[in-house]
């Protein structure tokens, strides 16, 4: 099970790297005013989202569920920290999907947000990461 846990952590780090970087790319993309730069950002964002973030998210969830099943859900059925962590992961998946909608808007040339919006959006995964790590390590409930 240590291998499963190790891969869960590796893919979680991969996923979060993308969650941190994609909104930062959106910041710069929103400021971009030339066609070659726009095309470059579209390529970078697409490759990050579909080549790194989404596989990282899927594999994080798969290995996480494997851990829950292997450690027997019954043992964790009263573990409030795990329930809260799972809720946060579901919200994080929603954030991930929302980033996909933003990516699609950029791809169509229909971005409606300023670079300031994306700077704020860029901080959201940090809050999720802090909360999830504290729940897993401290297990406060």
MARBA-3410 file (N, C-alpha, C, O; in Angstrom, 1 decimal):
141
0.8,-1.2,0.0,0.0,0.0,0.0,0.9,1.3,0.0,0.4,2.3,-0.4 ~ 2.1,1.1,0.4,3.0,2.3,0.4,3.2,2.8,-1.0,3.3,4.0,-1.3 ~ 3.2,1.9,-2.0,3.4,2.3,-3.4,2.1,3.1,-3.9,2.3,4.1,-4.5 ~ 1.0,2.6,-3.5,-0.3,3.3,-3.8,-0.3,4.7,-3.2,-0.6,5.7,-3.9 ~ 0.1,4.8,-1.9,0.2,6.1,-1.3,1.2,7.0,-1.9,1.0,8.2,-2.1
2.4,6.5,-2.3,3.4,7.3,-2.9,2.9,7.8,-4.3,3.1,9.0,-4.6 ~ 2.2,7.0,-5.1,1.7,7.4,-6.4,0.6,8.5,-6.2,0.5,9.4,-7.0 ~ -0.2,8.3,-5.1,-1.3,9.2,-4.8,-0.6,10.6,-4.6,-1.1,11.6,-5.1 ~ 0.4,10.6,-3.8,1.1,11.9,-3.5,1.8,12.5,-4.7,1.7,13.7,-5.0 ~ 2.4,11.7,-5.5,3.1,12.1,-6.7,2.1,12.8,-7.7,2.4,13.9,-8.2
1.0,12.1,-7.9,0.0,12.7,-8.9,-0.7,13.9,-8.3,-1.1,14.8,-9.0 ~ -0.9,13.9,-6.9,-1.4,15.1,-6.3,-0.5,16.3,-6.5,-1.0,17.4,-6.8 ~ 0.8,16.1,-6.4,1.7,17.2,-6.6,1.7,17.6,-8.1,1.7,18.8,-8.3 ~ 1.6,16.7,-9.0,1.5,17.0,-10.4,0.2,17.8,-10.7,0.3,18.8,-11.4 ~ -0.9,17.4,-10.1,-2.2,18.1,-10.3,-2.1,19.5,-9.8,-2.4,20.5,-10.4
-1.6,19.7,-8.5,-1.5,21.0,-7.9,-0.5,21.9,-8.7,-0.7,23.1,-8.7 ~ 0.6,21.3,-9.2,1.5,22.2,-10.0,0.7,22.8,-11.2,0.9,24.0,-11.4 ~ -0.1,22.1,-11.8,-1.0,22.6,-12.9,-2.0,23.6,-12.4,-2.2,24.6,-13.0 ~ -2.6,23.3,-11.2,-3.6,24.2,-10.7,-3.0,25.5,-10.2,-3.7,26.5,-10.3 ~ -1.7,25.5,-9.9,-1.0,26.7,-9.5,-0.6,27.5,-10.8,-0.7,28.7,-10.8
-0.2,26.8,-11.8,0.4,27.4,-13.0,-0.7,27.9,-14.0,-0.5,29.0,-14.6 ~ -1.7,27.1,-14.2,-2.7,27.5,-15.3,-3.3,28.9,-15.0,-3.3,29.7,-16.0 ~ -3.8,29.2,-13.8,-4.3,30.6,-13.6,-3.3,31.7,-13.8,-3.6,32.8,-14.2 ~ -2.0,31.3,-13.5,-0.9,32.3,-13.7,-0.7,32.5,-15.2,-0.5,33.6,-15.7 ~ -0.9,31.5,-16.0,-0.8,31.6,-17.5,-2.0,32.5,-17.9,-1.9,33.3,-18.8
-3.2,32.3,-17.3,-4.3,33.1,-17.7,-4.1,34.6,-17.4,-4.5,35.5,-18.1 ~ -3.4,34.9,-16.3,-3.0,36.3,-16.0,-2.3,36.9,-17.1,-2.6,38.0,-17.6 ~ -1.2,36.2,-17.6,-0.4,36.7,-18.7,-1.1,36.7,-20.0,-0.9,37.6,-20.8 ~ -2.0,35.7,-20.2,-2.8,35.7,-21.4,-3.7,36.8,-21.5,-3.9,37.4,-22.6 ~ -4.4,37.2,-20.4,-5.3,38.3,-20.3,-4.6,39.6,-20.6,-5.2,40.5,-21.2
-3.3,39.7,-20.3,-2.6,40.9,-20.6,-2.0,40.9,-22.0,-1.5,42.0,-22.5 ~ -2.0,39.8,-22.7,-1.4,39.7,-24.0,-2.2,40.4,-25.1,-3.4,40.4,-25.1 ~ -1.5,41.1,-26.0,-2.2,41.9,-27.0,-1.7,41.6,-28.4,-2.2,42.2,-29.3 ~ -0.9,40.6,-28.6,-0.4,40.2,-29.9,-0.8,38.8,-30.3,-0.9,37.9,-29.5 ~ -1.0,38.6,-31.6,-1.5,37.3,-32.1,-0.5,36.2,-31.8,-0.9,35.1,-31.4
0.8,36.3,-32.1,1.7,35.2,-31.8,1.7,34.9,-30.3,1.8,33.7,-29.9 ~ 1.7,35.9,-29.4,1.6,35.6,-28.0,0.3,34.9,-27.6,0.3,34.0,-26.8 ~ -0.8,35.3,-28.2,-2.1,34.7,-27.9,-2.0,33.2,-28.3,-2.5,32.3,-27.6 ~ -1.5,32.9,-29.5,-1.3,31.5,-30.0,-0.4,30.7,-29.0,-0.7,29.5,-28.7 ~ 0.7,31.3,-28.6,1.6,30.6,-27.7,0.9,30.3,-26.4,1.0,29.2,-25.9
0.1,31.2,-25.8,-0.5,31.0,-24.5,-1.6,29.9,-24.7,-1.8,29.0,-23.8 ~ -2.3,29.9,-25.8,-3.3,28.9,-26.0,-2.7,27.5,-26.1,-3.3,26.5,-25.5 ~ -1.6,27.4,-26.7,-0.9,26.1,-26.8,-0.4,25.7,-25.4,-0.6,24.5,-25.0 ~ 0.2,26.6,-24.7,0.8,26.2,-23.3,-0.4,25.8,-22.4,-0.3,24.8,-21.7 ~ -1.5,26.6,-22.4,-2.6,26.3,-21.5,-3.2,24.9,-21.9,-3.6,24.1,-21.0
-3.4,24.6,-23.2,-4.0,23.4,-23.6,-3.1,22.2,-23.2,-3.6,21.2,-22.6 ~ -1.8,22.3,-23.4,-0.9,21.2,-23.0,-0.9,21.0,-21.5,-0.8,19.9,-21.0 ~ -0.9,22.1,-20.8,-0.9,22.0,-19.3,-2.2,21.3,-18.8,-2.1,20.4,-18.0 ~ -3.3,21.8,-19.3,-4.6,21.3,-18.8,-4.8,19.8,-19.2,-5.1,19.0,-18.3 ~ -4.6,19.5,-20.5,-4.9,18.2,-20.9,-3.7,17.2,-20.8,-4.0,16.0,-20.7
-2.5,17.7,-20.8,-1.4,16.8,-20.7,-0.8,16.5,-19.3,-0.2,15.5,-19.1 ~ -1.1,17.5,-18.4,-0.5,17.4,-17.0,-1.6,17.4,-16.0,-1.7,16.5,-15.2 ~ -2.4,18.5,-16.0,-3.4,18.6,-14.9,-4.5,17.5,-14.9,-4.7,16.9,-13.8 ~ -5.1,17.3,-16.0,-6.2,16.3,-16.0,-5.7,14.9,-15.7,-6.4,14.2,-14.9 ~ -4.6,14.4,-16.3,-4.2,13.1,-15.9,-3.7,13.1,-14.5,-4.0,12.1,-13.8
-3.1,14.2,-14.0,-2.8,14.2,-12.5,-4.0,14.1,-11.7,-4.0,13.4,-10.6 ~ -5.1,14.8,-12.0,-6.3,14.8,-11.2,-6.9,13.4,-11.2,-7.3,12.9,-10.2 ~ -7.0,12.8,-12.4,-7.6,11.5,-12.5,-6.9,10.5,-11.7,-7.4,9.7,-11.0 ~ -5.5,10.5,-11.9,-4.7,9.5,-11.2,-4.7,9.8,-9.6,-4.6,8.8,-8.9 ~ -4.8,11.0,-9.2,-4.8,11.3,-7.8,-6.1,10.7,-7.2,-6.1,10.1,-6.2
-7.2,10.9,-7.9,-8.5,10.4,-7.4,-8.5,8.9,-7.4,-9.0,8.2,-6.5 ~ -8.0,8.3,-8.5,-8.0,6.8,-8.6,-7.1,6.2,-7.4,-7.6,5.3,-6.7 ~ -5.9,6.7,-7.2,-5.1,6.2,-6.1,-5.7,6.5,-4.8,-5.5,5.8,-3.8 ~ -6.3,7.7,-4.6,-6.9,8.1,-3.4,-8.1,7.1,-3.0,-8.2,6.7,-1.9 ~ -8.9,6.8,-4.0,-10.0,5.9,-3.8,-9.5,4.5,-3.5,-10.1,3.8,-2.6
-8.4,4.1,-4.1,-7.8,2.8,-3.9,-7.4,2.8,-2.4,-7.6,1.7,-1.7 ~ -6.8,3.8,-1.9,-6.4,3.9,-0.5,-7.6,3.7,0.4,-7.5,3.0,1.4 ~ -8.6,4.5,0.1,-9.8,4.4,1.0,-10.4,3.0,1.0,-10.7,2.5,2.1 ~ -10.5,2.4,-0.2,-11.1,1.0,-0.3,-10.1,0.0,0.4,-10.6,-0.8,1.2 ~ -8.9,0.1,0.2,-7.9,-0.8,0.8,-7.9,-0.7,2.3,-7.7,-1.7,3.0
-7.9,0.5,2.8,-7.9,0.7,4.3,-9.2,0.4,4.9,-9.4,0.7,6.1 ~ -10.2,-0.1,4.1,-11.5,-0.4,4.6,-12.3,0.8,5.0,-12.1,1.4,6.0 ~ -13.3,1.1,4.1,-14.1,2.3,4.4,-14.7,2.2,5.8,-14.9,3.3,6.4 ~ -15.0,1.0,6.3,-15.6,0.9,7.6,-14.7,1.5,8.7,-15.2,2.1,9.6 ~ -13.4,1.3,8.5,-12.5,1.9,9.5,-12.5,3.4,9.5,-12.2,4.1,10.5
-12.9,4.0,8.3,-12.9,5.4,8.2,-14.3,6.0,8.2,-14.4,7.3,8.1 ~ -15.3,5.2,8.4,-16.7,5.7,8.3,-17.0,6.8,9.3,-17.9,7.6,9.1 ~ -16.2,6.9,10.4,-16.4,7.9,11.4,-15.3,8.9,11.5,-15.2,9.7,12.4 ~ -14.5,8.9,10.4,-13.3,9.8,10.4,-13.8,11.1,9.7,-13.8,11.2,8.5 ~ -14.1,12.1,10.5,-14.6,13.4,10.0,-13.6,14.1,9.1,-14.0,14.7,8.1
-12.3,13.9,9.4,-11.3,14.5,8.6,-11.3,14.0,7.2,-11.1,14.8,6.2 ~ -11.6,12.7,7.0,-11.6,12.1,5.7,-12.8,12.6,4.9,-12.7,12.9,3.7 ~ -13.9,12.7,5.5,-15.1,13.2,4.9,-14.9,14.6,4.4,-15.3,15.0,3.3 ~ -14.3,15.4,5.2,-14.1,16.8,4.9,-13.0,16.9,3.7,-13.2,17.7,2.8 ~ -12.0,16.1,3.8,-11.0,16.0,2.7,-11.7,15.7,1.4,-11.4,16.3,0.4
-12.5,14.7,1.4,-13.2,14.2,0.2,-14.1,15.3,-0.3,-14.2,15.5,-1.6 ~ -14.7,16.1,0.5,-15.6,17.2,0.1,-14.7,18.3,-0.6,-15.0,18.8,-1.6 ~ -13.5,18.6,0.1,-12.6,19.5,-0.5,-12.1,19.1,-1.9,-11.9,19.9,-2.8 ~ -11.8,17.8,-2.0,-11.3,17.3,-3.3,-12.4,17.4,-4.3,-12.1,17.8,-5.5 ~ -13.7,17.2,-4.0,-14.8,17.4,-4.9,-14.9,18.9,-5.4,-15.1,19.1,-6.5
-14.7,19.8,-4.4,-14.7,21.2,-4.7,-13.5,21.5,-5.6,-13.6,22.4,-6.5 ~ -12.4,20.9,-5.4,-11.2,21.1,-6.2,-11.4,20.6,-7.6,-10.9,21.2,-8.5 ~ -12.1,19.5,-7.7,-12.4,19.0,-9.1,-13.3,20.0,-9.8,-13.1,20.3,-11.0 ~ -14.2,20.6,-9.1,-15.1,21.7,-9.6,-14.2,22.9,-10.1,-14.5,23.4,-11.2 ~ -13.2,23.3,-9.3,-12.3,24.3,-9.7,-11.6,24.0,-10.9,-11.4,24.8,-11.8
-11.1,22.7,-11.0,-10.4,22.2,-12.2,-11.3,22.3,-13.4,-10.8,22.8,-14.4 ~ -12.5,21.9,-13.3,-13.4,22.0,-14.4,-13.7,23.4,-14.8,-13.7,23.7,-16.0 ~ -13.8,24.3,-13.8,-14.0,25.7,-14.1,-12.9,26.3,-14.9,-13.0,27.1,-15.8 ~ -11.6,25.9,-14.5,-10.5,26.3,-15.3,-10.5,25.8,-16.7,-10.1,26.5,-17.6 ~ -11.1,24.6,-16.9,-11.3,24.1,-18.3,-12.3,25.0,-19.1,-12.1,25.2,-20.3
-13.3,25.5,-18.4,-14.3,26.4,-19.1,-13.6,27.7,-19.5,-13.8,28.3,-20.5 ~ -12.7,28.2,-18.5,-12.0,29.5,-18.8,-11.0,29.2,-20.0,-10.8,30.1,-20.8 ~ -10.4,28.1,-20.0,-9.4,27.7,-21.1,-10.2,27.7,-22.4,-9.7,28.2,-23.4 ~ -11.4,27.2,-22.4,-12.2,27.1,-23.7,-12.6,28.5,-24.1,-12.6,28.8,-25.3 ~ -12.9,29.4,-23.2,-13.2,30.8,-23.5,-12.0,31.5,-24.2,-12.2,32.2,-25.2
-10.8,31.3,-23.6,-9.6,31.9,-24.2,-9.4,31.3,-25.6,-9.1,32.0,-26.6 ~ -9.6,30.0,-25.8,-9.4,29.3,-27.1,-10.3,29.9,-28.1,-9.9,30.1,-29.3 ~ -11.6,30.3,-27.7,-12.5,30.9,-28.7,-12.4,32.4,-28.8,-13.0,33.0,-29.6 ~ -11.4,33.0,-28.0,-11.3,34.4,-28.1,-12.3,35.2,-27.3,-12.6,36.3,-27.6 ~ -12.9,34.5,-26.3,-14.1,35.1,-25.6,-13.8,35.3,-24.1,-14.7,35.3,-23.3
-12.5,35.6,-23.8,-12.2,35.8,-22.4,-12.9,37.1,-21.9,-12.9,38.1,-22.6 ~ -13.6,37.0,-20.8,-14.3,38.2,-20.2,-13.8,38.7,-18.9,-14.4,39.5,-18.3 ~ -12.6,38.2,-18.5,-12.1,38.5,-17.2,-10.7,39.3,-17.4,-10.0,39.1,-18.3 ~ -10.4,40.1,-16.4,-9.2,40.8,-16.4,-8.1,40.0,-15.7,-8.3,39.0,-15.1 ~ -6.9,40.5,-15.9,-5.7,39.8,-15.2,-5.9,39.8,-13.7,-5.4,38.9,-13.0
-6.6,40.8,-13.2,-6.8,40.9,-11.7,-7.7,39.7,-11.2,-7.4,39.1,-10.2 ~ -8.7,39.4,-12.0,-9.5,38.3,-11.7,-8.7,37.0,-11.6,-8.9,36.2,-10.7 ~ -7.8,36.8,-12.6,-7.0,35.6,-12.6,-6.0,35.6,-11.5,-5.6,34.5,-11.0 ~ -5.5,36.7,-11.1,-4.6,36.8,-9.9,-5.3,36.3,-8.7,-4.7,35.6,-7.9 ~ -6.5,36.6,-8.5,-7.3,36.2,-7.3,-7.6,34.7,-7.5,-7.4,33.9,-6.5
-8.0,34.3,-8.7,-8.3,32.9,-8.9,-7.1,32.0,-8.7,-7.2,30.8,-8.2 ~ -5.9,32.5,-8.9,-4.7,31.8,-8.7,-4.4,31.4,-7.3,-3.6,30.5,-7.0 ~ -5.0,32.1,-6.3,-4.7,31.8,-4.9,-5.6,30.7,-4.4,-5.3,30.2,-3.3 ~ -6.7,30.4,-5.0,-7.7,29.4,-4.5,-7.0,28.1,-4.2,-7.3,27.5,-3.2 ~ -6.2,27.5,-5.2,-5.7,26.2,-4.9,-4.8,26.2,-3.7,-4.6,25.1,-3.0
-4.1,27.3,-3.3,-3.3,27.4,-2.1,-4.1,27.1,-0.9,-3.7,26.3,0.0 ~ -5.3,27.6,-0.8,-6.2,27.4,0.3,-6.6,26.0,0.4,-6.6,25.4,1.5 ~ -6.9,25.4,-0.7,-7.3,23.9,-0.7,-6.1,23.1,-0.3,-6.3,22.2,0.5 ~ -4.9,23.4,-0.8,-3.7,22.6,-0.4,-3.5,22.6,1.1,-3.2,21.6,1.7 ~ -3.5,23.8,1.6,-3.3,24.0,3.1,-4.3,23.2,3.9,-4.0,22.5,4.8
-5.6,23.4,3.5,-6.6,22.7,4.3,-6.5,21.1,4.2,-6.6,20.4,5.2 ~ -6.3,20.6,3.0,-6.2,19.2,2.8,-5.0,18.6,3.5,-5.1,17.6,4.1 ~ -3.8,19.2,3.4,-2.6,18.7,4.1,-2.8,18.7,5.6,-2.5,17.8,6.3 ~ -3.4,19.8,6.1,-3.7,19.8,7.6,-4.6,18.7,8.0,-4.4,18.0,9.0 ~ -5.7,18.5,7.2,-6.6,17.4,7.5,-6.0,16.1,7.5,-6.2,15.2,8.4
-5.1,15.8,6.5,-4.5,14.5,6.4,-3.4,14.3,7.5,-3.3,13.2,8.0 ~ -2.7,15.3,7.8,-1.6,15.1,8.8,-2.1,15.2,10.2,-1.7,14.4,11.0 ~ -2.9,16.2,10.5,-3.3,16.4,11.9,-4.6,15.6,12.2,-4.7,15.2,13.4 ~ -5.4,15.3,11.3,-6.6,14.5,11.5,-7.4,15.1,12.7,-7.6,14.4,13.7 ~ -7.9,16.3,12.6,-8.5,17.0,13.7,-9.8,16.5,14.2,-10.2,16.8,15.3
-10.5,15.7,13.4,-11.8,15.2,13.8,-11.8,13.8,14.2,-12.8,13.2,14.6
END
